[in-house]
């Protein structure tokens, strides 16, 4: 390790709406929910990540929990900066005499505007970064699942995160055509919450809706290997008294149907604008699914049925993007042209 390495830390960040992951020294060292708890009176950060997540929906008036990112972009600049700084501190719990300068590669949605890019860059710089590189999520996902992005061959990546679903056709180390829609994990959670309220007359919180989505979430009303029904507690809207109900995967499939149809619509739109030569490549290789949304049961079958193409779920889809960002950081000279 050279002297320069000692003064410079290189980190790759997948700054997600739902979770933030950081790679340092080729290892995922931080995997935390993107949430911050702040004291309203002093404006001090009380907790970040999992600790703040436990407080979410259970706070009194002096504490507020903030999710700094909405739809894949920074919605609260101050909270985002505190969150990035806090998560970087998790890498080095031992304090050094001096803070090393940071080189960061951060992935961003492909449909992001210049203003939103600026917000990400500024937040990272305020959190201590000396050099900031940005890479598009679908490109990072493609690198992360082992696709040779520099080949003259078309590959279609669908990254369903927390805030956005990114659909991109990649060839010759560039995004040829893409669709970015703000329908993803958060919208699925909201659909579950709304369905329970409407069908069962019961009010549940975001965390409970998220838990239902993870445990019995399904894209198809009939599965070969269905998950067991789960019991859920909440507040009865008629009486105001806490009650418990049982929820099945079939119900959640109906709840998610509308949002998944929007994702399918965006996939078809991306295929429609794909040049014919690349379309024939995609017919051969199929579609790659990454991101937390890829874990919804039956989603691959549903997309395959709609597009008549093979659909592959990436190995460890939640970490595909951050792995790709880490590879881009390690080979920064080779992938420099991918950065913005």
N, C-alpha and C positions, 0 to 999 in steps of 0.2 A: 504494500500500500504506500503510495507516494505521499509526500507532504501535502500536495494539492488536494488529494482525496480526503485527507484528514480535515481540511478546512471546508470541503464541499460535500454536501449530502445530496444524493440523487434519489428522488422519490417519484413514483408514478401514482396518480390519484384518479380513481373513478368516482367523480363527484356526482352521486346519484340522488334522485328525488327521495327515494326510500332508504337507501343504504350508501354509505361512503366506504370505499375500500382503498387501502394504501399499500403499495409494494415498496419494500426497502430491502436492499441486498438480496434480491430475487425471492423474497418471501412475503406473503401477505401478512403484514404485521398489525394492521387495523382493519376490522370488519364490523362497523358500528352503524346503527340507524342514524339517518341524517336529521337529528333533532337536538335542540338546545333548550335547557331550562334556565330562565333568567329571573332574578329578583327585581320586581317592578320598582321598589323604592330606591335601591342603590344601583340598579342596572348592571349588577355583577352576575357573571355566569356561575350558576350553581351546579349544573351537571351537563354532560355531553354524552350522546350516544345511548347505550343501553340504560344507564342510570336515568337519563332524561326521559327515555321511552317509558320506564316504569311509572314516572310521575304523570305522563300524558293522560289527560281526562280525569285526573284525581287531585288537581291543584286547588289551593285556596286563592283568594284575590291578590295576595302579595307575590305569587309565583305565576309566571306564564311560560308555557312550553311553545317553542316556535320551530316550525319546519322551514328552514331558510330557503329551500328550493321548491318551486312549484312548476309543474309541467316541464321539468328538465332544466329550468333556468333559475337564476338567483332572484328571489322575490324580496328577501330581506338582507340588505348588504351588510349591515352591522353584525347580525346573527351569523351570517355565512362566514365572515371573517373570523369571528370568535370560534366557530365550529372547526374551521380549517386549522387555526392555530392550536386549539385544544387537541385535535387528533394528531397533529404533528408532534406535540409534546408527549403523546402516548408512545411514540417510537422510542424516545429517549427519556425514560423516567429519571435516569441519573443526570443531574445538572452538570454541564461542563462550565469551565471558566468563561468561555465565550460561546456565542451561538454560531454554529457553522453556517456558511451561506448555502442556500438551497437551490437546486436545479429541479424544476418540476415539469412533468408532462401530465396534463389534465385532459380527460376526454370530454367532449361536448356533443350535444345532439347535432345531427346534420342540418336540421332546419333552423338553426339558431341565427339571430340577426347580429349585425356588427355591434350594436349597443349591448346586447346580451353577452357577446364575446368579451367586450371591454369590461363588463361587470365581473366576469370570472377572473380575467387577468388582474384587475385591480384588487379583488379580494385576496388572491394568491400573493400578490406583491405586498399588500398590507400585513399578511400573515408571515412575512419574512422571506419570500422567494426573491432571489436575485435574477434568475432566468426562468421564464415561463413559456412552455410550448403547449399548444393546443392540438388535439387530434380528434377527428370525428369518430363517434361511437361505433358505427358500422365497420369502419376501417379497423379500429382497435379490436373489435369482436372477431373480424376475419383473421387478423394476425394471431389472436389469442387461441383460435381453434385449429391453427396449423395450416391455413390456406396460404399458398404462395401468391400474395396479392400482386406481385410484379409480372406474373405470367400474362400472355395475351389470351386469357380465357375468362369467360364470364362466370361470376359466382353471385348468388343472391343470398343476402343476409337479412334476417328479420330479428331485430333486437327489441324485445318487449320489456321495458324497464318499469320504473315506478310512475314516472310522469309522461314519458313519450314512448311511442312505438316507432322504431326507425326501420325503414325498409330500403335497402340499397342494393344496386347491381354494381359490382366492383370488377374492374379489369385494368390491367396495365398500371397498377398502383394508383388508380383514381376512381372516384365515384361517378359512374356514367349517368345513372338516373336514380333518383331517390324520392321517397315519400316519407314525411315525418308528421305523424298525427298525435295529438295530445289525448289519446285514449290508450291507457295502459293500466298497470297495477292499481294505482290510486282510484281510477275510475271503476275498476272491477270491485274494489272494496266499497266504494260509494253505492254501487248497484246492489251489493249484498245488504248493506245497511237499509237502503230504501225498500228492498223487497221484504225484509223482516218487518219493517214498520207497516207496510201496506197489507201484507198477507196475514201477519200474526198479531197486528196491533200492538207491537212491542218495540220499545226504543232500546237500541244497543249503541255502544260506543265504537269508535274507529278501531280500537285494538281488538275488540271482540269480533268485529266484521272481518278484520284481517285474519284472525285465527280461523274463522269459518272458511274463508277463501282458501287458506293453506290446507286445512284438514279435509274439507269435502268439495273444494272447488273443482268444477268439471266443465268442459266445453261441449260435452255430448250428454244427452239425457239417458243414454244406455251405454254402460261400460262393461267390458269383459271381466275386469277385476275391480269391482266397485269398493270404495271406502265405506266403513261402517258409519251409521248415522251418529250425530253428536248432539249432546244436550247443551243448550245455550241459555244463559240467564240475562235478564234485562228488566226494564220497567214497563209494566202494563200501561198503555196509553189511556185506557178507560178508567181504571181504578187508581193508577199512580203507585200501585204496590208491586214490589219485585216479583217476577215469576220466571218459570223455566219452560222451555219448549224443546222439541226434538227436530233437528234439521237434517234432511237427506241431500245427497249429492244431486239428485234429479231436480230438486227445487233450485239449487244454486246454478245448475245448468240453464234453467229458464231465466234466472236473474241476470246471468252474464250474457245471454244470447245476443241482445241488441248491441252491446259494446264489441263483442267478438266479431259480429257482422261488419262493424265499421272497420275493424282491422283487416278483415278479409277484403273489403272494398278497396282499401289502400293498397293491398298486395296486388289485386287485379289491375289497379290503375298503374302501378309500377311496372307490371309485366306488359301492359299495353304500350307503354312508351319505351320499352327496351328494344334496341336495334336488333334486327332479325338474326344476325350472326351470333350475338350474345344470347339471344333467346334459345337458339339451338344448343348452346353450351349448357344453359340452365336446365333444358329438358334432359340433358345427359347427366348432369351432376346433382340436380335437385336443389332444394331450398334448405338453408341452415337456420335453425332457431336458437337464439341465445337470450339471455336475460331471465329475470325471475318469472316472467309470464310464460316462458317455455315449459315451466313445471306444472302448468294447469293440465290436469288429466284429459287426455283425448284431443288436445289442441292440435297436435301434429296430424292426427287422423282427419280432423275436420278440415284443416288447411289443405291436406293432400286430396281429400275428396272434392274440395272446391276448385283447386287448380289443376287437378289430374297430374300432379308432379310428386316426386319422392320428397319427403320432408325428414330431415335428420335433426334430432335434438343434440346440441353440443354436449360434450362431457363437462359436467360441472358448469351449467349455463350461467349461474350467478356470477362466476368469476372470470368468464371468458373475456369480458371487456377489460378488466383490470390486468389480466395476464398479458393481453395484447399491448396495453399501454406500457407495461413493464418491459416487454420485448422491444418496443419502439424506443424506450428510454435507453436501454442497453446498447442498441444499435442506432444511436441518434444520428450518426453520420450517414448511415445507409438510408434511414427513413426521414431524413431532414425535410425532404420535399413534401412529405405528407403533413407536416406541421403547419399551423397557421399562426 
